[in-house]
Amino acid sequence: MPEITFQKATIEDIDAFIAIEQKSAHSYMYSNCADREDAEDELKNCEVYFIKKDGVIVGSTEYQIKEPGHAYMSGLVIDPAFQGQGIARKAIEFKLEQLKDMKRIDLVTHPHNSKVICMYLSYGFIIEAWKDNYYGDGQPRLVLALNR
Ligand SMILES: CC(C)(COP(=O)(O)OP(=O)(O)OC[C@H]1O[C@@H](n2cnc3c(N)ncnc32)[C@H](O)[C@@H]1OP(=O)(O)O)[C@@H](O)C(=O)NCCC(=O)NCCS
């Protein structure tokens, strides 16, 4: 049985973080770090974790505490070579466990990203809103939220 583990990334891991983001996300459905400065901001302002399979980095996942009781799930990418193995589900479950005391958890995703939408709905998230041109690239996003 392969072992999936999570390792907190720091600013020293910036090159590995950029590499996994670049490898995994080439789609109008996912807005990855535009440049090094962007990646630096993510590492400074979010809790970024590498997802490892048997010790090898196969993805990254992030969240950010917006205010007491409110967390935002800001990123999730899996290396295409390792997709479809249930790793994203494990990453979501890891984040939900870290954030189990939060009253509200939310995220945004592209309305065409059905894999992601179905996954979050299965954990009790609801589709709360549609936002046009969310990142300024002309693409919309759905707001998904878990309120408890
Ligand atoms: C979305 C993403 C994170 C999913 O990662 P993954 O590890 O392949 O996902 P999982 O293997 O855990 O599968 C998740 C669900 O998608 C389904 N799925 C996986 N690969 C699929 C495929 N090629 N076609 C259709 N469904 C698929 C699985 O059946 C699973 O559903 P289930 O658990 O209900 O059976 C990954 O595709 C990715 O990195 N995409 C680019 C970045 C992105 O869009 N991130 C999300 C932003 S919010």
Ligand as a Chemical Component Dictionary entry (heavy atoms), coordinates in Angstrom:
data_LIG
# 
_chem_comp.id                   LIG 
_chem_comp.type                 NON-POLYMER 
_chem_comp.pdbx_formal_charge   0 
_chem_comp.three_letter_code    LIG 
# 
loop_
_chem_comp_atom.comp_id 
_chem_comp_atom.atom_id 
_chem_comp_atom.alt_atom_id 
_chem_comp_atom.type_symbol 
_chem_comp_atom.charge 
_chem_comp_atom.model_Cartn_x 
_chem_comp_atom.model_Cartn_y 
_chem_comp_atom.model_Cartn_z 
_chem_comp_atom.pdbx_ordinal 
LIG C1  C1  C 0 -8.310  18.043 -9.614  1  
LIG C2  C2  C 0 -7.123  17.207 -9.169  2  
LIG C3  C3  C 0 -6.489  17.863 -7.950  3  
LIG C4  C4  C 0 -7.621  15.809 -8.822  4  
LIG O1  O1  O 0 -6.519  15.025 -8.381  5  
LIG P1  P1  P 0 -6.538  13.413 -8.376  6  
LIG O2  O2  O 0 -5.512  12.955 -7.397  7  
LIG O3  O3  O 0 -6.468  12.906 -9.749  8  
LIG O4  O4  O 0 -7.986  13.102 -7.778  9  
LIG P2  P2  P 0 -8.453  11.726 -7.152  10 
LIG O5  O5  O 0 -7.677  10.584 -7.756  11 
LIG O6  O6  O 0 -8.490  11.854 -5.662  12 
LIG O7  O7  O 0 -9.903  11.603 -7.748  13 
LIG C5  C5  C 0 -10.891 12.504 -7.390  14 
LIG C6  C6  C 0 -12.170 12.145 -8.092  15 
LIG O8  O8  O 0 -12.058 12.427 -9.494  16 
LIG C7  C7  C 0 -12.362 11.267 -10.256 17 
LIG N1  N1  N 0 -11.394 11.202 -11.358 18 
LIG C8  C8  C 0 -10.057 11.076 -11.273 19 
LIG N2  N2  N 0 -9.490  11.070 -12.504 20 
LIG C9  C9  C 0 -10.529 11.218 -13.364 21 
LIG C10 C10 C 0 -10.624 11.310 -14.786 22 
LIG N3  N3  N 0 -9.529  11.269 -15.562 23 
LIG N4  N4  N 0 -11.842 11.481 -15.341 24 
LIG C11 C11 C 0 -12.956 11.545 -14.572 25 
LIG N5  N5  N 0 -12.928 11.478 -13.213 26 
LIG C12 C12 C 0 -11.739 11.310 -12.640 27 
LIG C13 C13 C 0 -12.133 10.098 -9.340  28 
LIG O9  O9  O 0 -12.985 9.011  -9.702  29 
LIG C14 C14 C 0 -12.483 10.660 -7.985  30 
LIG O10 O10 O 0 -13.836 10.566 -7.696  31 
LIG P3  P3  P 0 -14.345 9.503  -6.607  32 
LIG O11 O11 O 0 -13.365 9.559  -5.467  33 
LIG O12 O12 O 0 -15.679 10.011 -6.252  34 
LIG O13 O13 O 0 -14.325 8.207  -7.321  35 
LIG C15 C15 C 0 -6.082  17.093 -10.313 36 
LIG O14 O14 O 0 -6.753  16.649 -11.473 37 
LIG C16 C16 C 0 -5.327  18.375 -10.618 38 
LIG O15 O15 O 0 -4.241  18.614 -10.075 39 
LIG N6  N6  N 0 -5.885  19.236 -11.499 40 
LIG C17 C17 C 0 -5.275  20.523 -11.872 41 
LIG C18 C18 C 0 -5.374  21.525 -10.752 42 
LIG C19 C19 C 0 -6.800  21.744 -10.259 43 
LIG O16 O16 O 0 -7.740  21.854 -11.034 44 
LIG N7  N7  N 0 -6.929  21.864 -8.917  45 
LIG C20 C20 C 0 -8.184  22.101 -8.235  46 
LIG C21 C21 C 0 -8.417  23.539 -8.081  47 
LIG S1  S1  S 0 -9.709  23.946 -6.966  48 
# 
loop_
_chem_comp_bond.comp_id 
_chem_comp_bond.atom_id_1 
_chem_comp_bond.atom_id_2 
_chem_comp_bond.value_order 
_chem_comp_bond.pdbx_ordinal 
LIG C1  C2  SING 1  
LIG C2  C3  SING 2  
LIG C2  C4  SING 3  
LIG C2  C15 SING 4  
LIG C4  O1  SING 5  
LIG O1  P1  SING 6  
LIG P1  O2  DOUB 7  
LIG P1  O3  SING 8  
LIG P1  O4  SING 9  
LIG O4  P2  SING 10 
LIG P2  O5  DOUB 11 
LIG P2  O6  SING 12 
LIG P2  O7  SING 13 
LIG O7  C5  SING 14 
LIG C5  C6  SING 15 
LIG C6  O8  SING 16 
LIG C6  C14 SING 17 
LIG O8  C7  SING 18 
LIG C7  N1  SING 19 
LIG C7  C13 SING 20 
LIG N1  C8  SING 21 
LIG N1  C12 SING 22 
LIG C8  N2  DOUB 23 
LIG N2  C9  SING 24 
LIG C9  C10 SING 25 
LIG C9  C12 DOUB 26 
LIG C10 N3  SING 27 
LIG C10 N4  DOUB 28 
LIG N4  C11 SING 29 
LIG C11 N5  DOUB 30 
LIG N5  C12 SING 31 
LIG C13 O9  SING 32 
LIG C13 C14 SING 33 
LIG C14 O10 SING 34 
LIG O10 P3  SING 35 
LIG P3  O11 DOUB 36 
LIG P3  O12 SING 37 
LIG P3  O13 SING 38 
LIG C15 O14 SING 39 
LIG C15 C16 SING 40 
LIG C16 O15 DOUB 41 
LIG C16 N6  SING 42 
LIG N6  C17 SING 43 
LIG C17 C18 SING 44 
LIG C18 C19 SING 45 
LIG C19 O16 DOUB 46 
LIG C19 N7  SING 47 
LIG N7  C20 SING 48 
LIG C20 C21 SING 49 
LIG C21 S1  SING 50 
# 
